[in-house]
Amino acid sequence: MSKERDTMARDLLDGMAGSLRVLLPAVVVGFALAAGAWAMTITQQLPAGSVFSWTGTVLGVFLGMPAGAGGLLVALPPTLPVLGLWALIYAGAAKLRRNRAVEAVPGVGPQWTCAAGFVLPLVLGALCTGLWAPLLEPGPVGWARAGIVVCSAALVGLRPSPPAGWVRAVDGLGAGFTEVLGRAWELLRRVVVALGGAALVLIVLGIVLRWNSAWDVVEQYSAPAMAAVGLGILQLLYAPTLMAFALAWITGAGVDLSGSATGSAYASDVGMRPGIPALALMPGQPAGWVPVLAAVVVLAGMFAVLGRRAWRDRVDWPVVGTTAVLVYVSLVLVAVFSCGGVGPGGLARFGVDLVRFPAFVTVFAMAGVCLGRVAQVLSTKAVED
């Protein structure tokens, strides 16, 4: 029994040590950004201690928590830094897994003990940040986002063996279900990458076709040159969010741009919008041919099946059905980070819809996957004949 306790303690400490190696660079980056912000406001003679509270605010925002002051609450997280923090946690977890080289043992074994040790300091750090930083107002959504970032990155990086209950449940579904699930994960990754490519294509088309409208927004500022730099940095921080906006707009799920404006390729809106150039890429009155661009999303789904010869042999209808569920769940998680207020009044409603966005984008993407599967079947029959 003593040996088992010693082994468990060692596994737990290994996980905590790996977690601390993630926390240190995250805190350093947060402190550096907070110190830079304090230096830019040095004329206001703010106390130097503000740097420490701002560090917590930066880390909380990177976890997806809403932040604000003076009645201004920004609940839409900057998704590029959020992805950066996710990648940092994932890299730390993956490095820990490689260093330990733990054997795949089902159930609550060394891997799960190590995973608990890795996640615990991160969860405690997130809790302390959300409760201590005065500018943060986490709320249920903020806590949920932080939990998603920490737990998903840690589990994907550590890849612990599934619990015994999960193994029994999978075995009960049939011997082939494990293989179907594995192929569905592969197809999910390809669909996600293809959707990202489709979003970039749509954004590039928007820049080409609506450049003058976007530049008109910049010229409304008193110093257009400085505004262009500042807005460029802001839009870069929200680049993944803008990609989600592109998919929501072209599929008809819609993007809430204020309390009175909802952008969609299938409807007109004349409401007020925030002064962001990227939002001007979505015309208030789309031309009749614009909905045709939704074919880009369908083609992305087809590419995920037919892009390479090796992919085609690993896709069948059970894999397609399982992938549809995984794609929907993934898009729900994307939607959680792509909505939230950006100010008071009408700006308290902003971003994609938590219900329509995952449903609409899944339908368009999986329509392409189904078309790819049909083309694969027809091609196989033609060869056999």
Disulfide bonds with the S-S distance in Angstrom:
none
